[in-house]
């Protein structure tokens, strides 16, 4: 997690925090990008209960999770909703969300933040180097705790996405082999 203090007389506690993760996925970039915008995919790998991702500039990007039974000491229950606006969308390559907020089940929202996703072809183009970076400017223990949790959260979620796509590829191979 990177941290930068902003200058200024009133900004002594304001920090820019970010988390970034990169992962190699054995699927083409278009398939990996689709996993961020396909309702069934999001429900499978990100365990969302509701979603409304619109893959175009100025589209809404919203996902929601069930509230957890446990409470974090700083944030309260986890789950809730994550939403923002698609500012840039490049099919099969990248997207950028701005005005991103996390609306927890309890307490005030955290944001605004940004989310940037890049899918770069790797190897023969049948693989993707996926990079996800979430950043925000804020202050206080809730803001810092959120980014601490999201560092682990993104790592786990992206590993779930990779496993989901890997299982899909194996099912497709098995289906093809059974027909021959």
Secondary structure, DSSP 8 states (H G I E B T S, - for coil): -EEEE--SSS-TT-EEEEEEEEEEESS-HHHHHHTTT-HHHHHHHS--SEEEE--STT-EEEEEE---SSEETTTEE--EEEEEEEEEEETTTEEEEEEEEEE-SSS--EEEEEEEEEEEEETTTTEEEEEEEEEEEE-HHHHHHHHHHHHHHHHHHHHHHHHHHHHHHHHHHHHHHHH-
